[in-house]
């Protein structure tokens, strides 16, 4: 539906831009395009969405618990992909329980390890790793009832921008089959 159209539009724009971008502008516009895509979805809501980016420790948990009624989307940074496309990590059971109890949507971040450029290089150069990553992300989202994913892939070479654009497009298409 609407998400698929916006995701495909994002991929076409991003892919065309990525073919001529420098690394700095590539990173800036990738972030801008991701935010613009999110805003497109948020604008269809009558109430603005409030995202809480979450890392696991006591202080952020206390903050989420104290402000849970104001949070629309919880975005825990708790997943990563390895070079073979395997998904690792998971938010704590207590934060998931809290979010679900209050009807807060969950949209985790997934990273390339600790922003390891070699992990993204290996994934983007391997169709098998990409298929494994896409399948793992889709399976985990369905199993856990996630609202979506945020790709937080950083520090990889701009030479891979066309492959990255294709990976994003393939992921969006797989998620909406």
N, C-alpha and C positions, 0 to 999 in steps of 0.2 A: 504494500500500500504506500502510504505517504513516506514512511521511513525508507523504503527501498528506493523510491524516486530521489529523495534527498541524498541518500548514500551514493547512488549511482552518479548523481550530478556532482557531488563532492569529488568522487573518483575521477570523473572526466576533467573537471577544472584542475584538480590537484595534479593529475597526470600530465596535462598539457603544460602547466606551470613548471612542474618538476624537470621537464626536459631541458630547460634553459636556466635554472636557478643556480645561484651560488649557494654554498652550504649555509651561510648565515640567513639569507633570505628564505632558503628552503625550510629551515627550522622555524623561523618566524611565521611564514605563511602556513606551514603545517599546523602549528598551534592555533593560528587565527581561523583557519578553515575548520578545524575540529570544534572550536568554540562557536563559530557561526552555525555549524551543523547542529550543535546542541541547542543553541538559541532558537533555531527554527522549530525544534520540537517543543521547547519550553514555551514558545509564544502561542502555541495552540491551547495552552492551559489558561484558565481564568485567574489562577493564582501563580505568581512567580515561584520558580523552584529555588530552594535553598540547598546547596550541596555542601556536605561536610566531608572534607578529605581527612582520612583517618589512618593513623599508624598505631600499631598495638603497643600500648603501655597504659598505666593507670591514669595519668593525667588526661590524655585524650578521651579515655572511656568515661571518666567523671564528667568531662565537658559535654560529651554526647548525651549522657544520662540527664544532665541538668537542663539541656536544651532540646531534648528529643521532640517536643511538640512543635518546634520551629524548623525542623529538618525535613526536607522533602526527599532527598537522595543521600544515602550514605555511600561514600566512595573509599573503601578500605584499600590501602596499598599493601597487598598481601600475596600477590601472585607474580610468578616469573616464568619465562620460557627458557629452556636450555637449548643448546645448539642443534639438538635433534628435533626440536619442536614439542618436547614434553612439557606439560604444565605442572608447576610445583607451587605449593603454598595453599593457604586457605585462611580466611578471617577466623578469629576465635569464635567458639560456640556462643560465648556470652554476648558479644557484640551483635551477632546475627540474631540471637534470641530477642535482644532489646529492640532492634530495628523492626523485626517482624511483628513483635507484640504491639508496636505503635503504628504499623502500616507504612513504615518508611521503605521506599524503594532502595534496592541494593545494586550498585553498579561499580564493581571493583576495578581497580587499575591492574593492568598486566604490564610488566617490564621485561626488558631483555637482560635478565639477571640483575646485576647492579650497574645497569647501563653499559654493559660489555659490548663493545662494537663488534667483536668477533662472533658473538652469539647471533646478532642480527645478520652479519655477513653470511654465516653458515646457513641460517634459516632461509634467507633470500636466495641463496644459490642452490637450494635443494627442494625440488617439488615434493619429495617425500616428507621432509621436515615441515613444509608449509601445510600439507594436508593433515599431518598429525596435529599441528598447532591448532588449525581451524576446527578439526574434529574434537580435540580436547576442550577448547573454549566453548564450543556449542554444547557438548555433553555436560560440562560443569554448570553452564548457565541454566540448562533445563533442570538438571538434578537439584540445584540450589534455589531455583526460582528467581534468578537475577534479572534485573530490568535491562541490563546490557553490560557492556565492557567499555572501559576507556583504555586505549592504547597509549602507553607511556614509554615508547621506545625512543631512546636517546643515544647520542654519541656514536651514530653509525655513519659511514662514509656516504657523502652525497652522490657518489657514483652509483649507488644502489637505489636511487630515487624512483626509477622506472619500475624496478622489481618491487619496491616497497608499495608503490601505487597499485600495482597489480595484486599484491598480497592483500591490501586493504579492500580492493574491489572484490576479489575472490571470497574474502571473509564475509563481506556484506551480503553477497549473493548466497552463500551457503547458509547464513543465518536466517535468510528469508525464504528458503525453499519450502 
